[in-house]
Amino acid sequence: MAMYNEKVIDHFTNPHNVGELETPDGEGTYGSPVCGDMMKISINVKDDVITDARFKTFGCGSAIASSSVATDMIIGKTVEEALAITNDDVLNELGGLPAIKIHCSVLADYAIKSAIYDYAQKNGKTYKGLEGFDPNADEEDTHHGCDMEHSVDEMVAEVKAGR
């Protein structure tokens, strides 16, 4: 049985920033519902500062905790500061995760970058922290060899419908 610290348990049982932004400036999804964990982060940006962030995560408690802490970490940061956040930063902010759950912090790192990538594409902006990043480039690796069959919204609807 994996052991979780109090901060991870708190972010899982009382997650921050859950849901969707009504009119997001950028959205990014990473993971695969077919394989397990999937994370969607949406952001609002004003004057190159992330003013709000929300998440929807389909996955385990570690994925939810990683999403919660990651959105806390990027709100109020400049886009470049948010792009500098790594999965190690998410892990450290959580106080660690069991080794088998470290991939959850990677989901948060990539979902943040994907949301900022979407924002940059929509607004014709370039950021040093996005150099070489393409959320679609490693599609097989991104989804751990699984086919992306559903969006987060579709998965949530299926779970609610009992499928």
N, C-alpha and C positions, 0 to 999 in steps of 0.2 A: 504494500500500500504506500502510495506517495505521501510524503509529509509536506504540508504547506504552512508557511508562516502566517502570522496574524494579518499582515498587510494584504497578502494575496487573498486570504479568506474574506477580508473586508471588501476588497474591490470586486470579488465574485458575488458576495451576498448583497452588497450595496453599490452596484456599479454607478459610476459617474458618466454623464454625457450620453446616455442611451437614447437611441432613436434616430430620427432623420431631421435635417435642416429643411425648412420649407422651400427655400431657393438657394441651394448650395452653389458656391463658386467653383467647387471642384469635388469630384467623388472618385474614390479608388477602391477596388476590390481585389483581394488576394486570397488564394487558397482554393479548396475544392470541396463542395458539399458531398461529392461522391466518395471522397477519401476521409472526410471528417470535418476539419475546421475550415471556416470561411469567414473573412472579415471584410466589412465595408465601412470606410471612413469617409465622411463628408465634411467639408470645411467652408467657412466664409472668410474672405480676406479683404482687408481695407488698408490701403497705403502700404502694401507688402507685409502686413502683420496679420497673423491668423487670429481673427476675433472670436470665432466659435468653431467647435468641432463636435460631431456626433458619430456614434458607431452603431452598427448592427452586426452581431456576431452569431454565427451558427457554429457551436462547438462546445468544448469542455470548459470547465471553470478557469483553467489557466489561460485559455484564449480570451474569455470574457474579462478576466483581470488584466491581461495584457492590453486589451482594447481600452479599458477604462483608464488605466494609468497613462497610456500613450496619448489619449486625447487630452488628459489633464496637462501632460508635458508640452503639448504644442500650442495650446491656447495662450495668446499673449506673446508668442515668439514670432520673429520675422520668418519669412519663408525660408531663407537660407539657414537660420538657426534650426528650424524644424527639419530641414533636409539633412542636417548634421547629426540628428539623433539616430543612433544605431540600435540594433537588437540588444547589445550589451548594456546600453543606457537604460532601456526598458527593463531588462533583467535586474540591473542594479537598483532602479527605482522601486521595483517590486520587492527587493530584498532576496532575490533568487527564486528559481523554480527547480523542481526535480529535473534531472538530466533528460528524462524521456519527454519532458514538456517544454524544453527550450525552444522548439520550433514555433511555439506560440508567440514568443517575442519577435521572431523573424517575420511572422505574419503582420504584426503591428508595424514594424519597420517598413516593409514593402507596401502596406496599405497606405501609410502616410505618404510615401514617395509617389504612389499611384494617384492619390488625390491631388497632390501638388502638380504632378505631371498633367493631369486633366485641366486644372486651373490654368497652368502655363499655356497649354495648347489652345484653350478657349480665348485667352487674352493676348496671344502673340508674345509671350514673355519667355526669356531664357534665364536659367539659373545655373550657376556653376555646380551646385549639388545634384543637378539632374544630368550632367554630362555623362553620356554613355548609358543612361537609364532608359529603357523602353519596356513598359509593363507587358508588352505582347511578344517580346523578343524570345524569351525562353518559355514559351507556352507549355511545352511538355514538362519542363522542370518546375514551372510555376504550379502546376496541378499534380505534381508528383506522379506523372504518368497516367493520370485519370482524365477522362473527357469531362469538360465543364458542361454539364447538362442543364443546370438551373442557376438562376440568380439567387441572391440571399432572400429577396422578397418571395420568390417562388417556393423556396425551401421552407420559409416560415409559414406560408399558406398551406403547404402540404402537411407540415407538422400539426398545425391547428385543425386541419381536416382529418387528422388521424391516419394519414397514409405513410 
